[in-house]
Amino acid sequence: MFTGIIEASGKIIGLRPDKSNIQVFVESPISNELKIDQSVAHDGVCLTVDELGPGWHRCTLIRETLDKTHFSDARQGEQINLERSIRFDSRMDGHFVQGHTDTTLTCLARSDRRGSWVFEFTLPSPFKSLVIPKGSIALNGVSLTISGLLNDSFEVSIIPYTYEHTNFQFIHAGRRVNAEFDLLGKYIQRSLELRSSQGLR
C-alpha cells in the first residue's frame, strides 16, 4: 500500500528482455536503501526489487504489467516516480494507493498558469463513474485532486513542488500516464453493479 506522495525520482538506466518479460534497471537516491523482495511503486506500479547494485536496483516487468501500463513504451534515460510502501507509524498525507494500475490515460493538454500547471487527461467511458470533482486519483503514482471534470476528460492542477519533484515536468500532450482510480470509488461501483445484477435497489 502507498500514499501517492513521491519519495524520489529515478532514472531508467537499462532495459533487458527476458522471455516475455522486461527487466528494468533504475538508478535512484533510494536504491542503496532497498532490500531484495521489497515492494516499490514505480510511476504508481507496485514492483518487486529482485536485484541490487551500487546506486541502482532492478525489477521485472511481466507481460500483465506491460499490457496495462505505460512501461510498454519505456525508454532508457526516462525519469520515473518512486515511493516505498507506507509505514503504519507515518502520516497519511495523500490517499490510499494500491500500486495496481487500472489503465493508461493520455495527456491532452497542459497549460502554465504562472505558478501552477493544469493538465488535461482522457477519461474513457468505463471509468467515468470513478472520477468526481475534488476526488482523488493517482497518476504516475502521484496523489492528485480532480480540479476539473469535462465530458470525456478531466483536469488536475499541479503545484510547483510536485512539478519540480516528479516527472510531471516531462509530460506533454500525447504522453501516456499510469492511472489508478480511488479505491473507495471502485468498491462502491462494484457494489452497485452487483445490486443491479441481482435486481436489488
N, C-alpha and C positions, 0 to 999 in steps of 0.2 A: 504494500500500500504506500502511496506517495501523496504529496500535498500540492504539487504543481508550482512549488517555489524552487526555481532553478538554483542549483548549488555551484555549478561550474560549467565552463564552456570547454568542449573537447574538439579535437580535430581528427578526422579520419586520415590515418597515415598509410593504410593499406587495406586492400580487399582481395581475398583469395578464394576462388571457387573450391568447393568441397562436395562433390557429387551434386545433389540438387540444392545444397546449402551454399551460403557465402560466409566466410569468416571475415569479420571486420575488426581492424586494429585501430584503437583510439588512443591518442596522446592527450593527457589532461593533467591538471594540477592535483587531482584526487586519485590518480591511478596508483600511486605508491601506497595509498592508504587502504586500498581494496584487498579483498581476500577471494580466493578461488571459491566458486559456487555462490557468491554474493549477488543479490539482485540490484540492478541499477537501471533507472529509466534513461533511455537514450532517445531524445526527441519524443518523450512520452511513451516509449515502448519498453516494457519490462524485459530486460535481457540478463542472462546469467554470465558472470565472468568465468571464463574457462582457461585463461592463461594470463600470466602477468610478466612484465618486463620492466626495466628501469624507465619510469615515466610513462608507461603505456599499459593497456590491457586489451584483451581480445574477447570477443563474444561471437556466437554463431547465430546467423540469421537463417532460420529454417524456411521451407517453402511457404508455410502458412503465414509467417511474418512478412515475407517478401510480397506475397499476394495482397496483403491487407494494409501495407504501409508504404510510405514514400521511399523506403530503403531499397526498393527495386530500382530506383533511379540514383542510388548513392554513388558519389564520385570522390576520389581521393582529394584531400585538401578541404573538404566541406566542414563547416563548423556545426556541431550538434550540442543540444542542451542536455546536461547531466544532472540527475538527482538520485541520491541514495534513498533507500526505503525509510519511512518515517520511524522515529523512535517514540515510544509511548510517553516518555517524560518530556517531550518537546511541545511547543505551542503549535496549534493548527492554524497557520496563517493563510493558507489557500483554501482548497476544498479536497474532499476525498477523491483521489485519482488512483485507479487500479493498475494503470500501465497496460491496459488492453485496448488497443486502437479499434474503434468502431468502423472507421472509413477514412479515406483521404478527401480533403476538400481543396479546391483550387482558389488561389487569391485572384480576385477580380480587379482590385484597385487598392492603392494606398495613397494617402494624402497627408502632407505635412501641415500640421496646424500650428506651427511656430511654438513649439514647446511640448507637443504631443503628436501622435500619429494615429490615423484611423485606417484600419484595414477592413476591406470587404471580402467575404468569402462566399462561395457557392453553398447552397443548402438544398440537397436533394430531397424530394418528396418524402421518402421513407423516414427521414429524420426530423421533419418539420415540427412534429409534436414534442420533440425533446429540447426545443430551444424556446426560451421565453425571455422577454425584456428583463434585464438586470439579473438574469440567471447565470450560472457558471458553465464554463466549457474549458477543456484543456486542448490547446493547440500546440503541437510540438512539445508537449509536456508542460506548457506554461498555463497556470491557472488564470483565466481571464473572465471578465464580466461582459455579457452581451450589452452593447451600448446602443444598438440599432437593429431593428428587425424589419426586413423587407419581404416582398412576395417570395422570391426564390433565392434570397441571400440574407446575410446578417453582417453586422459590423462589430468590431471590438476596438477599443481605444487603448493605446499603448503609452505609458508614461516614460519619461527619459531613462530612468533606471532600468526598466525592463528592456527597453530598446537597446541600450548600451551593453547589457549583460546577457543577452540571449541572441539567437540567430534571427530574430525578427528584423534586424538591421539588414539582412541579406534577402528578405522575402519581397518579391515584386510580383506584379501581375503575371499569371501563368504558372507560378510556383505552387506545388502541392505541399500540404502540411498534414501531419497525422492529427486526427481528431478523436477525442474521447468525450462523449456526452455525459452529463451529470448522472451519477449512479442512481440517485433517488428518482429522477425522471424516468429512467429505464425500468425501474421496479414498478412504478405507477402505471406506465404504459403496458407492461406485461400483465399486470393485474386486471386492467380494463379490457385487454384483449381476451383474457380467459373468461371474464364475466360475460362478455359479449357472446363468445362462442358457446357458452352454456345457457344463454338466454336469460341471464341474471341482470338486474338493474342495480 
